[in-house]
Amino acid sequence: MSYPNWFAQTAQNNFTTYLSEYAGKPNLRFLQLGVYTGDASVWLCNNILTDKSSILIDVDTWRGSDEQSHAEMDFSDVEKIYKEKINNLSVISVVSDTVEYLIRQRNNFMDSYDFIYIDADHTAVSVLMDAELSWPLLKSGGIMAFDDYTWGRHLPPSKTPRPGILLFTERHKAEIDTLVINDQYWIRKK
């Protein structure tokens, strides 16, 4: 089955614009919450995380969600495609719910990240939890990006990322610089 490359459609321009400052630097640690078929992972490894000391950690359940588009997908196939794409790349793949993963990491400040990408469960509560739990793991000066800021306008607000993103950014407004708001919401930690 063929799956859409949502990364190329909505995210790649922001990745190019806001992550190019990191390209080729050593000892980078990037965290991606929600991975799908790995299009963002491949792009990051081929364009930004090119130094052998840099690493990407991908966290996903590969079970999908209750989104309508997911009902038609075979997520064991999605995971298989992801694994084929990341073969031979500097990626640590973690099969886990993002909140469970982040709770396990919260006391491990050795795990600090230069970039955190939030694109897992799209409900407002889950996006807010992913952001709050990963925020202490983001280095000062690091970038956090939320995908799908404008997604789901036809759905109840609780089923979309936007309210969770807005709650998080309002709560942390003194700690962030906004980089861009378009289909995504990108911030830098002061």
MARKOLDREN-509913 format. One record per residue: residue in one letter; x, y, z of N, C-alpha, C, CB in turn. Coordinates in pm, whole numbers, always signed. Glycine has a CB too. Example, Ala and Ser with C-alpha at 12.3 -4.5 7.8 and 13.67 -1.06 7.14 Angstrom:
! MARKOLDREN-509913
   res    neast   nnorth      nup   caeast   canorth     caup    ceast   cnorth      cup   cbeast   cbnorth     cbup
     A    +1319     -569     +780    +1230      -450     +780    +1320     -330     +780    +1131      -447     +905
     S    +1285     -225     +708    +1367      -106     +714    +1290       +3     +787    +1408       -60     +572
! end
This chain:
! MARKOLDREN-509913
   res    neast   nnorth      nup   caeast   canorth     caup    ceast   cnorth      cup   cbeast   cbnorth     cbup
     M      +84     -119       +0       +0        +0       +0      +88     +125       +0      -95        +0     +122
     S      +40     +228      -62     +111      +356      -67      +53     +450      +40     +102      +420     -209
     Y     +140     +517     +111      +98      +607     +218     +138     +750     +183     +159      +565     +354
     P      +58     +849     +223      +92      +988     +190     +218    +1034     +264      -24     +1080     +225
     N     +295    +1119     +197     +412     +1180     +259     +370    +1317     +313     +532     +1194     +156
     W     +305    +1314     +431     +257     +1438     +492     +373    +1529     +528     +173     +1407     +615
     F     +489    +1473     +558     +606     +1553     +591     +641    +1647     +475     +727     +1462     +625
     A     +651    +1594     +355     +685     +1676     +239     +577    +1780     +211     +706     +1588     +116
     Q     +452    +1744     +237     +341     +1834     +208     +332    +1951     +304     +212     +1757     +211
     T     +359    +1930     +432     +331     +2037     +530     +448    +2077     +619     +220     +1995     +616
     A     +552    +1998     +626     +655     +2025     +727     +794    +2053     +671     +664     +1909     +819
     Q     +828    +1998     +559     +966     +2004     +511    +1019    +2146     +497     +977     +1934     +378
     N     +938    +2240     +453     +985     +2379     +440    +1028    +2436     +575     +876     +2468     +378
     N     +950    +2411     +679     +988     +2459     +812    +1114    +2390     +862     +874     +2437     +912
     F    +1126    +2260     +838    +1246     +2186     +879    +1368    +2247     +812    +1233     +2036     +843
     T    +1358    +2276     +683    +1471     +2334     +610    +1506    +2472     +665    +1437     +2344     +460
     T    +1406    +2553     +687    +1428     +2691     +733    +1484    +2697     +875    +1299     +2768     +726
     Y    +1426    +2620     +968    +1459     +2640    +1109    +1560    +2541    +1166    +1334     +2632    +1189
     L    +1591    +2435    +1092    +1689     +2339    +1144    +1822    +2345    +1071    +1633     +2199    +1136
     S    +1832    +2425     +967    +1958     +2430     +890    +2076    +2475     +975    +1942     +2523     +771
     E    +2051    +2552    +1080    +2160     +2596    +1169    +2229    +2478    +1238    +2105     +2693    +1275
     Y    +2161    +2365    +1246    +2217     +2247    +1312    +2291    +2153    +1216    +2107     +2170    +1381
     A    +2276    +2174    +1087    +2327     +2080     +987    +2475    +2047    +1008    +2306     +2136     +848
     G    +2502    +1918    +1024    +2639     +1868    +1034    +2706    +1886    +1168    +2720     +1934     +933
     K    +2640    +1948    +1264    +2703     +1969    +1395    +2713    +1837    +1472    +2622     +2072    +1478
     P    +2815    +1825    +1555    +2832     +1701    +1632    +2744    +1699    +1758    +2978     +1684    +1672
     N    +2722    +1580    +1808    +2657     +1556    +1937    +2516    +1614    +1948    +2741     +1612    +2047
     L    +2443    +1615    +1839    +2305     +1661    +1843    +2215    +1546    +1887    +2259     +1715    +1705
     R    +2110    +1582    +1960    +2009     +1484    +2002    +1873    +1540    +1966    +2018     +1452    +2157
     F    +1803    +1470    +1876    +1670     +1510    +1833    +1572    +1404    +1878    +1664     +1530    +1677
     L    +1453    +1448    +1917    +1346     +1359    +1961    +1223    +1384    +1875    +1313     +1378    +2111
     Q    +1169    +1276    +1821    +1049     +1286    +1739     +938    +1202    +1802    +1077     +1239    +1592
     L     +830    +1268    +1841     +716     +1201    +1903     +607    +1186    +1797     +664     +1281    +2028
     G     +588    +1065    +1751     +500     +1038    +1639     +584    +1033    +1514     +388     +1144    +1627
     V     +583     +918    +1446     +679      +896    +1339     +615     +856    +1207     +777      +791    +1380
     Y     +506     +780    +1213     +436      +733    +1093     +533     +650    +1008     +379      +854    +1012
     T     +550     +682     +880     +636      +599     +793     +781     +645     +793     +584      +602     +651
     G     +815     +747     +870     +955      +786     +884    +1008     +886     +783    +1038      +667     +877
     D     +920     +955     +711     +969     +1052     +613    +1050    +1163     +678     +852     +1111     +535
     A    +1005    +1213     +793    +1081     +1317     +864    +1212    +1261     +916     +998     +1375     +981
     S    +1210    +1137     +963    +1332     +1073    +1014    +1440    +1066     +907    +1301      +931    +1067
     V    +1401    +1020     +789    +1497     +1008     +678    +1551    +1146     +642    +1431      +942     +553
     W    +1464    +1244     +632    +1509     +1379     +597    +1606    +1433     +702    +1388     +1473     +582
     L    +1572    +1418     +829    +1660     +1467     +936    +1797    +1402     +930    +1597     +1442    +1072
     C    +1800    +1271     +912    +1929     +1199     +909    +2012    +1235     +786    +1904     +1048     +913
     N    +1947    +1259     +675    +2020     +1290     +552    +2059    +1435     +537    +1937     +1250     +435
     N    +1992    +1524     +610    +2016     +1667     +590    +2067    +1743     +712    +1891     +1730     +545
     I    +2040    +1695     +832    +2076     +1769     +953    +2169    +1687    +1042    +1950     +1810    +1030
     L    +2128    +1568    +1076    +2202     +1483    +1170    +2308    +1401    +1096    +2106     +1389    +1248
     T    +2395    +1471    +1025    +2491     +1404     +938    +2622    +1368    +1008    +2521     +1490     +819
     D    +2650    +1428    +1123    +2769     +1390    +1199    +2742    +1257    +1270    +2808     +1501    +1302
     K    +2840    +1168    +1270    +2822     +1035    +1328    +2790    +1036    +1477    +2947      +954    +1305
     S    +2820    +1146    +1546    +2792     +1153    +1689    +2649    +1200    +1719    +2891     +1247    +1756
     S    +2573    +1238    +1617    +2437     +1286    +1637    +2337    +1172    +1627    +2403     +1396    +1534
     I    +2222    +1188    +1695    +2126     +1078    +1703    +1983    +1133    +1699    +2149      +995    +1832
     L    +1896    +1054    +1643    +1752     +1080    +1642    +1684     +969    +1720    +1696     +1091    +1496
     I    +1595    +1008    +1810    +1514      +909    +1883    +1371     +926    +1836    +1527      +926    +2040
     D    +1316     +819    +1779    +1179      +816    +1729    +1092     +737    +1825    +1172      +755    +1586
     V     +978     +794    +1864     +885      +727    +1955     +747     +721    +1889     +877      +802    +2093
     D     +694     +600    +1879     +561      +582    +1820     +507     +447    +1867     +567      +588    +1663
     T     +375     +436    +1867     +312      +307    +1898     +295     +222    +1773     +176      +329    +1966
     W     +290     +287    +1660     +256      +224    +1531     +125     +147    +1541     +369      +130    +1486
     R      +31     +206    +1615     -105      +151    +1623     -206     +247    +1562     -142      +121    +1770
     G     -162     +367    +1525     -255      +465    +1471     -338     +527    +1581     -345      +402    +1367
     S     -445     +594    +1542     -533      +659    +1638     -675     +645    +1588     -494      +809    +1657
     D     -767     +718    +1649     -906      +711    +1605     -937     +810    +1494     -999      +735    +1722
     E     -832     +868    +1433     -853      +957    +1319     -912     +876    +1203     -720     +1026    +1276
     Q    -1001     +937    +1129    -1069      +869    +1021     -971     +812     +918    -1166      +963     +953
     S     -868     +888     +883     -772      +841     +783     -694     +719     +831     -675      +953     +747
     H     -680     +703     +961     -606      +589    +1015     -686     +459    +1009     -566      +617    +1158
     A     -817     +470    +1005     -902      +350    +1004     -876     +263     +882    -1049      +389    +1009
     E     -832     +325     +774     -810      +253     +649     -667     +202     +636     -843      +342     +532
     M     -581     +227     +734     -439      +192     +724     -405      +70     +806     -353      +310     +769
     D     -312       -6     +755     -258      -122     +826     -130      -75     +895     -231      -243     +726
     F     -138      -49    +1025      -24       +10    +1094      +92      -87    +1115      -68       +63    +1226
     S      +71     -215    +1103     +186      -307    +1103     +264     -287     +973     +139      -456    +1118
     D     +194     -256     +864     +260      -225     +738     +330      -89     +746     +159      -226     +622
     V     +266       +9     +809     +327      +141     +828     +459     +125     +904     +230      +237     +904
     E     +458      +46    +1011     +580       +24    +1090     +686      -47    +1007     +548       -58    +1215
     K     +646     -143     +927     +742      -216     +842     +809     -120     +744     +670      -330     +764
     I     +730      -34     +683     +786       +66     +589     +882     +159     +663     +672      +148     +522
     Y     +843     +204     +783     +931      +289     +864    +1065     +219     +888     +864      +323     +998
     K    +1060      +93     +931    +1184       +21     +962    +1272       +5     +839    +1153      -116    +1019
     E    +1212      -18     +724    +1290       -26     +600    +1357     +108     +569    +1200       -68     +482
     K    +1286     +217     +591    +1340      +350     +561    +1456     +388     +652    +1231      +455     +573
     I    +1449     +351     +780    +1554      +394     +874    +1670     +296     +883    +1494      +414    +1012
     N    +1660     +184     +814    +1770       +88     +815    +1899     +161     +775    +1741       -32     +717
     N    +2003     +144     +852    +2135      +207     +830    +2139     +356     +862    +2176      +187     +688
     L    +2039     +409     +931    +2044      +549     +974    +2067     +554    +1125    +1912      +622     +935
     S    +2112     +671    +1174    +2138      +689    +1318    +2009     +720    +1391    +2241      +800    +1342
     V    +1924     +619    +1403    +1795      +636    +1467    +1777     +529    +1574    +1681      +630    +1362
     I    +1732     +572    +1690    +1689      +479    +1793    +1536     +480    +1788    +1744      +518    +1938
     S    +1479     +366    +1760    +1335      +354    +1746    +1277     +294    +1874    +1299      +267    +1623
     V    +1178     +363    +1932    +1116      +320    +2056     +967     +298    +2032    +1140      +424    +2170
     V     +921     +177    +2054     +779      +147    +2042     +715     +174    +2178     +753        -2    +1994
     S     +642     +285    +2186     +585      +326    +2314     +483     +436    +2291     +694      +374    +2411
     D     +389     +446    +2381     +305      +563    +2391     +397     +678    +2431     +187      +541    +2496
     T     +378     +796    +2373     +470      +907    +2399     +468     +952    +2544     +438     +1024    +2309
     V     +349     +957    +2604     +340     +1001    +2744     +414     +903    +2834     +193     +1014    +2788
     E     +395     +774    +2812     +466      +673    +2892     +617     +687    +2875     +421      +531    +2853
     Y     +661     +708    +2752     +805      +726    +2726     +858     +849    +2800     +831      +740    +2574
     L     +788     +960    +2789     +834     +1084    +2852     +833    +1076    +3003     +748     +1200    +2806
     I     +737    +1008    +3061     +735      +991    +3207     +857     +911    +3251     +604      +919    +3253
     R     +893     +810    +3173    +1014      +732    +3206    +1141     +817    +3195    +1026      +609    +3114
     Q    +1140     +917    +3107    +1258     +1000    +3084    +1268    +1122    +3173    +1260     +1044    +2942
     R    +1161    +1158    +3243    +1155     +1289    +3309    +1262    +1314    +3413    +1023     +1305    +3372
     N    +1313    +1212    +3476    +1419     +1231    +3576    +1558    +1209    +3519    +1397     +1139    +3693
     N    +1566    +1187    +3390    +1694     +1159    +3325    +1736    +1281    +3245    +1684     +1034    +3233
     F    +1793    +1380    +3313    +1831     +1503    +3245    +1957    +1486    +3161    +1852     +1613    +3346
     M    +2015    +1366    +3162    +2121     +1336    +3066    +2057    +1329    +2927    +2195     +1203    +3102
     D    +1928    +1297    +2924    +1854     +1295    +2799    +1802    +1436    +2773    +1738     +1192    +2802
     S    +1885    +1520    +2717    +1839     +1652    +2678    +1850    +1664    +2527    +1920     +1765    +2750
     Y    +1761    +1742    +2470    +1747     +1744    +2325    +1764    +1885    +2270    +1613     +1689    +2284
     D    +1818    +1890    +2148    +1833     +2015    +2074    +1705    +2048    +1998    +1952     +2006    +1978
     F    +1628    +1944    +1964    +1505     +1962    +1887    +1406    +1854    +1928    +1533     +1956    +1733
     I    +1282    +1896    +1950    +1174     +1802    +1981    +1058    +1832    +1886    +1128     +1814    +2131
     Y    +1015    +1728    +1817     +905     +1738    +1720     +785    +1663    +1774     +947     +1683    +1581
     I     +673    +1734    +1790     +552     +1675    +1847     +449    +1653    +1737     +493     +1765    +1960
     D     +427    +1524    +1705     +338     +1487    +1596     +275    +1350    +1623     +414     +1485    +1462
     A     +240    +1325    +1748     +184     +1194    +1785      +31    +1206    +1791     +240     +1145    +1922
     D      -29    +1163    +1898     -174     +1172    +1917     -217    +1317    +1899     -216     +1117    +2057
     H     -317    +1341    +1815     -357     +1476    +1778     -464    +1538    +1868     -406     +1476    +1638
     T     -504    +1470    +1975     -602     +1532    +2064     -534    +1644    +2143     -663     +1427    +2162
     A     -612    +1744    +2181     -557     +1859    +2253     -487    +1817    +2381     -669     +1959    +2286
     V     -547    +1727    +2458     -487     +1683    +2584     -355    +1612    +2560     -584     +1592    +2661
     S     -349    +1525    +2461     -225     +1451    +2435     -113    +1542    +2387     -250     +1341    +2331
     V     -146    +1637    +2302      -45     +1732    +2254       +8    +1814    +2372     -104     +1826    +2145
     L      -82    +1861    +2458      -40     +1936    +2576      +48    +1851    +2667     -163     +1986    +2654
     M      +10    +1727    +2690      +92     +1638    +2776     +229    +1612    +2713      +18     +1503    +2799
     D     +233    +1584    +2582     +362     +1563    +2516     +451    +1686    +2531     +341     +1531    +2366
     A     +393    +1803    +2515     +471     +1927    +2526     +520    +1950    +2669     +388     +2046    +2479
     E     +431    +1938    +2765     +470     +1963    +2904     +575    +1863    +2953     +347     +1957    +2994
     L     +557    +1737    +2918     +651     +1635    +2966     +787    +1642    +2895     +590     +1497    +2946
     S     +788    +1690    +2771     +916     +1697    +2700     +988    +1831    +2720     +894     +1675    +2552
     W     +916    +1934    +2763     +975     +2066    +2781    +1100    +2065    +2871     +873     +2159    +2840
     P    +1098    +1997    +2986    +1219     +1996    +3069    +1338    +1926    +3002    +1190     +1927    +3201
     L    +1310    +1845    +2901    +1417     +1773    +2830    +1476    +1854    +2715    +1363     +1642    +2776
     L    +1415    +1967    +2681    +1464     +2051    +2574    +1570    +2147    +2627    +1349     +2129    +2507
     K    +1685    +2150    +2561    +1793     +2240    +2603    +1752    +2386    +2586    +1921     +2211    +2522
     S    +1809    +2473    +2666    +1794     +2617    +2643    +1847    +2648    +2504    +1867     +2701    +2752
     G    +1774    +2724    +2428    +1811     +2753    +2290    +1762    +2649    +2191    +1960     +2764    +2279
     G    +1709    +2539    +2242    +1657     +2433    +2157    +1523    +2469    +2096    +1645     +2305    +2235
     I    +1486    +2394    +1995    +1363     +2419    +1921    +1262    +2308    +1947    +1391     +2432    +1770
     M    +1135    +2349    +1966    +1024     +2255    +1973     +929    +2291    +1860     +952     +2259    +2114
     A     +884    +2190    +1787     +790     +2212    +1678     +668    +2124    +1696     +856     +2184    +1541
     F     +553    +2185    +1672     +425     +2113    +1678     +373    +2099    +1535     +321     +2186    +1769
     D     +340    +1978    +1496     +281     +1958    +1365     +130    +1976    +1374     +317     +1817    +1309
     D      +68    +1996    +1260      -77     +1994    +1244     -150    +2101    +1324     -129     +1861    +1284
     Y      -92    +2219    +1335     -153     +2330    +1407     -290    +2366    +1349      -61     +2452    +1405
     T     -304    +2357    +1218     -430     +2395    +1153     -517    +2274    +1118     -402     +2475    +1028
     W     -473    +2156    +1154     -544     +2032    +1118     -674    +2017    +1199     -454     +1910    +1140
     G     -775    +1958    +1137     -895     +1916    +1208     -995    +2024    +1239     -856     +1854    +1333
     R    -1001    +2127    +1159    -1094     +2238    +1187    -1240    +2192    +1186    -1076     +2350    +1085
     H    -1267    +2081    +1121    -1403     +2027    +1114    -1438    +1943    +1238    -1420     +1942     +988
     L    -1341    +1921    +1324    -1359     +1837    +1442    -1382    +1921    +1568    -1237     +1746    +1462
     P    -1437    +1860    +1673    -1446     +1932    +1801    -1305    +1972    +1847    -1517     +1844    +1910
     P    -1289    +2089    +1910    -1155     +2134    +1952    -1077    +2032    +2033    -1169     +2260    +2032
     S    -1144    +1955    +2115    -1071     +1857    +2198    -1004    +1748    +2114    -1166     +1792    +2297
     K    -1046    +1732    +1990     -991     +1629    +1901     -882    +1683    +1809    -1102     +1569    +1817
     T     -838    +1808    +1833     -738     +1870    +1747     -618    +1920    +1829     -800     +1987    +1668
     P     -501    +1935    +1766     -382     +1981    +1839     -385    +2127    +1883     -262     +1960    +1753
     R     -450    +2213    +1806     -441     +2357    +1827     -468    +2403    +1971     -538     +2425    +1737
     P     -577    +2361    +2038     -598     +2409    +2175     -486    +2367    +2271     -731     +2356    +2228
     G     -433    +2247    +2254     -322     +2202    +2339     -197    +2285    +2315     -292     +2056    +2313
     I     -171    +2316    +2188      -54     +2399    +2154      -70    +2539    +2214      -36     +2409    +1999
     L     -189    +2597    +2198     -212     +2732    +2250     -205    +2737    +2403     -347     +2783    +2204
     L     -257    +2636    +2469     -245     +2631    +2616      -98    +2624    +2658     -323     +2510    +2672
     F      -23    +2539    +2590     +119     +2525    +2624     +196    +2655    +2600     +181     +2411    +2543
     T     +177    +2714    +2483     +254     +2835    +2451     +212    +2954    +2538     +237     +2872    +2303
     E      +86    +2961    +2577      +43     +3066    +2668     +105    +3046    +2806     -111     +3069    +2680
     R     +106    +2923    +2852     +162     +2893    +2985     +311    +2922    +2991     +136     +2746    +3021
     H     +382    +2902    +2880     +528     +2918    +2878     +572    +3043    +2800     +592     +2795    +2817
     K     +483    +3140    +2780     +513     +3254    +2693     +639    +3330    +2735     +395     +3349    +2691
     A     +671    +3333    +2862     +793     +3404    +2906     +920    +3325    +2876     +785     +3433    +3055
     E     +904    +3198    +2844    +1020     +3110    +2821    +1046    +3081    +2674    +1000     +2980    +2894
     I     +964    +3136    +2584     +976     +3097    +2443     +986    +3218    +2351     +858     +3013    +2401
     D    +1049    +3195    +2238    +1043     +3285    +2123     +971    +3209    +2014    +1188     +3333    +2077
     T     +871    +3270    +1955     +799     +3206    +1846     +878    +3224    +1717     +656     +3265    +1832
     L     +901    +3114    +1647     +973     +3118    +1521     +879    +3132    +1403    +1059     +2994    +1505
     V     +773    +3051    +1401     +676     +3060    +1292     +545    +2993    +1335     +732     +2992    +1163
     I     +436    +3046    +1281     +305     +2984    +1296     +246    +2975    +1155     +211     +3064    +1395
     N     +231    +2853    +1106     +165     +2829     +979      +87    +2698     +995     +269     +2822     +858
     D     +108    +2598     +912      +47     +2467     +938     +107    +2403    +1062      +64     +2373     +817
     Q     +220    +2457    +1105     +289     +2412    +1224     +313    +2531    +1317     +424     +2343    +1187
     Y     +357    +2501    +1438     +387     +2605    +1537     +527    +2573    +1589     +278     +2611    +1655
     W     +625    +2662    +1560     +765     +2640    +1599     +806    +2743    +1702     +859     +2647    +1475
     I     +871    +2696    +1810     +919     +2785    +1916    +1064    +2751    +1951     +828     +2774    +2041
     R    +1131    +2849    +2010    +1266     +2826    +2064    +1261    +2854    +2213    +1374     +2917    +1993
     K    +1324    +2766    +2290    +1330     +2784    +2435    +1438    +2886    +2469    +1358     +2649    +2506
     K    +1399    +2988    +2546    +1496     +3092    +2586    +1600    +3036    +2680    +1424     +3210    +2652
! end
